[in-house]
Each structure stands twice: as structure tokens, then as C-alpha cells.
Amino acid sequence: MTLYAWGRPRRFPRLPAAEARYFDVAPDARVLAHCHWQRDRASHPTVLLLHGLEASSQAHYVIGMAEKAWSRGFNVVRLNQRNCGGTEHLSRGLYHSGLTADPRFVLTELREKDRLDRFGVAGYSLGGNLTMKLAGELGRDLLPAVKAFCAVSPVLELEACVRAIERPANRIYEWNFCFNLQRRMRRKARAFPGAFDLEGLWKIWSIRAFDERYTAPHHGFDGASDYYHRASAMRVVEHVARPALILSAADDPFVPPEIFGAEPLRANPHVRTVVTPFGGHCAFVEKPNGYDGYFAERAVVEFLARHLQPAADG
């Protein structure tokens, strides 16, 4: 199902053209979002969508969820991680799996500058880890305008997920990720000559090796293992204090279902975890029956719609 969803073309006729918007999330970093606004945006809830590793705001699951959310009356903000979506020239540094400062900045600016007052956050894979890590960091009191969180195929325990993708059966996935990571680093080097050492880059065909050489030291972690531990949402999920939905699949090739049995998740009454028998990674396709069949996208929008009621409704 994972490969099917990766290779299947999709069309989104109900989603209007997006408005590009840039956010200066740090002195040396700018990120690009694609926004779909309702006619009177301030009177509608807004969902912030976060993509996975080496994807972008153009990922099929991001646009698919955007179309469903917009059709239900949401404003939609499809956010690119730093350097993603062709934006390598906008940020001097790199992104990582736990960099919640950027979506937090975006939410704050939309609240203060655009006067929006109801938000949901939804993410897939790496974006799912960001979503749940953000939920834990916000706890009960910070950014109260954010009402609910949804994570699909989230890599909540990075070490376990990297070990899973390192299995021989998953070599095609890891090769694809590393191929794209190599290409991105070459684009970064062209945008910022001398900032990154590319010697031997072509030899890096594991995510762990890439993170050991680039991601971890760039962000001040003591190697890949330290990065995986500290950037994982599992470190903070016990502090999630608002409605959150986690949706994953038992047949996900590199998100082991057993990670969702961890005590911090099971003991938190605010987090609902659903592990379906089938769904793959960021896929979740069933036979179309009145809609396009991407049931995780529909489930997320339904969950957010239940929890992002107008402020007047209490």
C-alpha cells in the first residue's frame, strides 16, 4: 500500500489555487507555506499541515488532506520544512525531525498578525513527530488557540523507526530517502558555497550515516543516537493536554506498531491512538465509496472538525 500511494497520481479539483506566504522563522531561516483561505478567514478554523522526510507541501497526502479540510470550511496552511519545496536558498541551515520552533512561529504569527483564533495541527511521518512533540511542548497553557493535533504514521520514537528502515526488506525506501538527501545537500552547497563539506557524500546510503555526519552536528546533538532520542516526541507525549489523534498501521514498513504501546501514550487520556491492520506508511487507501478512498485524511479532518468549534460555542 505504501508503494501504491507513492506512485498513484492524484487530482484535487475542489481545492482552489494556493497563496504563497513566507515566514521568517529565524534570522537566517525563511520557510514557505501554501495557504488556502476561506472568504472570511477570521471566522473559520485553520489547520496547519506538516509533511514528512524529504517531502514538501506538494506531497499528495498534504494536498489530499488540504482539499478535504478546505471543503469542510477550514483555512489550510501547507508548510514546507526548512529547505523543502525548492527553498534551499532561503535558509542557511538544515531541518530536523524535532524542530518544532518553526511551526510554533508560524502559528504565533497567524494568531497575532492575522487574528486567527482556532487552530489544528496535522502531520504525516516526520511531520507527525513534529505535531506530537509540539503538542507535548505546548502542554495545557501555551498557545491556547491551538485546539487539537493529529499525527498519521508518526515516527514518535526515531531510533526504533530508523532501525526498522535499516532492515534489508526496506532498502528501497532508505535508498530513496538518501538519494533525495544527497541531492538536497548538493543544492544547499550551491546556495551556500563552503557551508557544507560534500566530500564522500555519494557514499552515504543510510539515514543514520547522514544524520551522524550532517543533521546531528549541525543542530548541536552528540551524534545520531542523541539526536534520535532528544528529537523524538515520545520524550514529551506525557505532557499532551489537548485532544490528539494518532493513526498508524500495523503493516507500516518502518514505523513499528509496538511503539504506540509505550506507557506515556497509554496513560495519557488526551491521546487517542488507532493502529489499523492495513494502511502502509502515509497511504491508508480503501475502495472509493462517495469519496477518494484516502481514509486517514478523512479521519483527521473529521477529528479536527469535532474539536475546533467556534469560540462562541465554548
C-alpha positions in Angstrom: 0.0 0.0 0.0 2.9 2.3 0.7 4.3 1.9 -2.8 0.8 2.1 -4.3 0.2 5.5 -2.7 3.7 6.8 -3.7 3.2 6.0 -7.3 -0.5 6.7 -7.8 -1.3 10.1 -9.5 -4.0 12.2 -7.8 -6.1 15.2 -8.7 -7.6 17.8 -6.4 -10.3 19.6 -8.4 -12.1 21.1 -5.3 -9.0 22.8 -3.9 -8.6 26.4 -5.0 -5.2 27.8 -6.0 -2.9 28.5 -3.1 -1.4 31.8 -1.9 2.3 31.6 -1.3 3.5 33.1 2.0 6.9 33.3 3.6 7.6 33.2 7.4 10.9 34.5 8.8 11.2 31.8 11.5 14.8 32.7 12.4 17.4 35.4 11.5 18.9 33.1 8.9 15.8 31.0 8.0 12.7 31.6 5.9 10.1 29.0 5.2 7.4 28.8 2.5 3.8 28.0 3.1 1.0 27.4 0.6 -2.2 28.8 2.0 -5.9 28.3 1.1 -8.1 30.9 2.8 -11.8 30.9 3.2 -13.6 34.1 2.1 -13.8 35.4 5.7 -10.7 33.7 7.1 -11.0 35.0 10.7 -14.4 33.3 11.2 -13.0 29.9 10.1 -10.7 27.4 11.9 -7.2 26.9 10.4 -5.3 23.7 10.1 -1.5 23.7 9.7 -0.2 20.7 7.7 3.3 19.2 8.1 4.9 16.9 5.6 7.3 14.0 6.1 11.1 13.5 5.5 12.3 14.9 2.1 8.7 15.7 1.1 7.1 19.1 0.7 3.8 21.0 0.8 3.2 19.3 -2.6 3.1 15.8 -1.2 -0.1 14.0 -2.3 -1.2 13.3 1.3 -0.7 17.0 2.2 -2.8 18.3 -0.7 -5.3 15.5 -0.3 -5.9 16.5 3.4 -5.9 20.2 2.4 -8.7 19.6 -0.1 -10.8 17.7 2.4 -10.2 20.3 5.2 -10.9 23.2 2.9 -14.1 21.6 1.7 -15.2 21.3 5.4 -14.7 25.1 5.9 -11.1 25.2 7.2 -8.4 27.6 6.2 -5.4 25.5 5.3 -1.7 26.3 5.6 0.6 23.7 3.9 4.0 24.4 5.5 7.4 23.4 4.0 10.1 22.4 6.4 13.3 24.5 6.0 14.9 23.8 2.6 11.9 21.8 1.4 9.8 22.6 -1.6 12.7 24.2 -3.5 13.6 26.6 -0.8 17.2 25.6 0.0 18.4 29.2 -0.8 16.1 30.6 1.9 17.7 29.0 5.0 21.3 28.7 5.8 20.8 25.6 8.0 19.0 22.3 7.9 15.8 21.0 9.3 15.5 18.1 11.7 12.8 15.7 13.0 12.1 17.6 16.2 12.4 21.3 15.0 9.1 22.5 16.4 10.2 26.1 16.6 9.3 26.7 13.0 5.6 25.6 13.1 5.3 27.3 16.5 6.5 30.5 15.0 4.0 30.2 12.1 1.1 29.6 14.5 2.1 32.6 16.6 2.3 34.9 13.6 -1.1 33.7 12.2 -2.6 34.3 15.7 -1.1 37.7 16.2 -0.9 39.2 12.7 -3.9 37.5 11.0 -6.1 37.4 14.2 -7.0 33.8 13.7 -8.2 32.2 16.9 -8.7 28.4 16.3 -6.0 26.1 15.0 -5.4 22.4 14.5 -2.1 20.8 13.5 -1.8 17.7 11.5 1.3 15.9 10.3 2.5 12.8 8.5 5.6 10.7 9.3 8.3 13.2 10.4 5.6 15.9 10.4 3.6 13.6 12.7 6.5 13.5 15.1 6.7 17.3 15.0 3.0 17.5 15.6 3.0 15.4 18.7 6.3 16.9 20.0 4.7 20.4 19.6 1.6 19.2 21.5 3.7 18.0 24.4 5.8 21.2 24.5 2.7 23.4 24.5 1.2 21.4 27.3 -2.0 22.8 28.7 -1.4 26.6 28.7 0.9 27.7 25.8 -0.7 28.9 22.5 -4.3 28.1 23.7 -5.6 28.9 20.2 -4.3 25.5 19.1 -7.2 23.2 20.0 -6.2 19.7 18.6 -3.5 17.7 17.0 -3.4 14.7 14.6 -0.4 12.6 13.6 -0.5 10.0 10.8 2.3 7.3 10.6 4.3 9.4 13.1 7.9 8.5 13.8 7.4 9.1 17.5 10.5 7.0 18.5 13.1 7.9 15.9 15.6 5.2 16.9 13.1 2.4 16.5 11.9 3.8 13.2 15.5 4.2 11.8 16.2 0.6 12.8 13.1 -0.6 11.0 14.1 1.2 7.8 17.5 -0.3 8.0 16.1 -3.8 7.5 17.0 -5.3 4.2 13.4 -5.5 3.1 13.2 -1.7 3.4 16.2 -1.0 1.3 14.2 0.6 -1.5 12.8 3.2 1.0 16.1 4.1 2.6 17.8 4.3 -0.8 15.1 6.7 -2.0 15.4 8.9 1.1 19.2 9.0 0.9 19.2 9.8 -2.9 17.0 12.8 -2.1 19.1 13.8 0.9 22.2 13.8 -1.3 20.5 15.9 -3.9 19.4 18.4 -1.3 22.9 18.8 0.2 24.3 19.5 -3.3 21.7 22.2 -3.8 22.5 23.6 -0.3 26.2 23.7 -1.3 25.4 25.7 -4.4 23.2 28.1 -2.4 25.8 28.5 0.4 29.3 27.7 -1.0 31.6 26.4 1.6 29.0 25.9 4.3 28.8 22.1 4.0 31.5 19.5 3.3 30.3 17.3 0.5 33.4 15.1 0.3 32.3 11.4 0.2 28.6 12.4 0.1 27.9 9.9 -2.6 28.9 7.1 -0.2 26.2 7.9 2.3 23.4 5.4 1.7 21.9 5.2 5.2 19.8 7.7 7.0 21.8 7.1 10.2 25.1 7.9 8.5 23.6 11.1 7.0 22.3 12.2 10.4 25.6 11.3 12.0 27.5 13.5 9.6 25.2 16.4 8.9 21.9 16.6 10.9 23.2 15.9 14.4 26.3 18.1 14.5 24.6 20.9 12.7 21.9 21.1 15.4 24.3 20.5 18.4 23.4 16.9 19.1 26.0 14.5 20.3 25.7 12.1 17.3 22.8 10.4 15.6 21.7 8.4 18.7 21.5 11.5 20.8 19.5 13.3 18.1 17.1 10.4 17.7 16.5 10.3 21.5 16.1 14.0 22.1 14.1 14.8 18.9 11.5 12.1 19.4 8.0 13.2 20.5 7.9 10.2 22.9 10.0 12.3 25.3 7.2 14.7 25.8 3.9 13.0 24.9 3.0 12.6 28.6 2.6 16.4 28.7 0.0 16.5 25.8 -3.1 18.1 27.4 -5.3 18.7 24.4 -7.2 16.3 22.1 -4.8 14.4 19.9 -5.3 11.6 17.4 -2.5 9.2 16.3 -3.3 7.0 13.3 -0.8 4.4 12.2 -0.8 0.9 10.6 0.4 -2.5 11.7 1.9 -3.1 8.3 3.8 0.2 8.1 7.2 -0.8 6.8 9.2 1.5 9.1 7.0 2.7 12.0 6.8 -0.4 14.3 3.3 -0.6 15.8 4.7 -1.6 19.2 6.0 1.9 19.8 2.4 3.0 20.3 2.1 0.7 23.3 4.5 2.9 25.3 3.3 3.9 28.8 3.4 7.6 28.2 0.9 7.2 25.4 -1.3 4.6 27.0 -1.5 6.6 30.2 -2.4 9.9 28.6 -6.2 10.3 28.4 -5.9 13.2 25.9 -4.3 11.0 23.2 -6.3 8.6 21.2 -4.2 6.0 19.3 -5.5 3.9 16.5 -3.4 1.3 14.8 -5.2 -0.2 11.8 -4.4 -3.7 10.4 -3.6 -2.1 7.0 -2.6 1.3 5.7 1.2 1.2 5.0 3.2 4.4 5.5 1.3 7.6 4.7 -1.1 5.6 2.5 -4.3 4.4 4.1 -6.3 3.7 0.9 -9.6 1.9 0.7 -12.1 1.4 -2.1 -13.7 4.7 -3.0 -17.2 5.0 -1.8 -18.5 8.5 -2.2 -15.0 9.9 -1.7 -11.5 9.2 -3.0 -10.7 6.4 -0.5 -7.9 8.0 1.4 -9.4 7.3 4.8 -6.7 8.7 7.1 -7.1 12.1 5.5 -10.9 11.9 6.1 -10.4 10.7 9.7 -8.1 13.6 10.5 -10.4 16.2 9.1 -13.4 14.7 11.0 -11.4 14.7 14.2 -10.3 18.3 13.8 -13.9 19.4 12.9 -15.2 17.9 16.2 -12.6 19.8 18.3 -12.3 23.2 16.5 -15.7 24.6 17.3 -16.2 28.4 17.2 -15.2 30.2 20.3 -18.8 31.3 20.8 -19.7 27.6 21.2 -17.4 27.3 24.2 
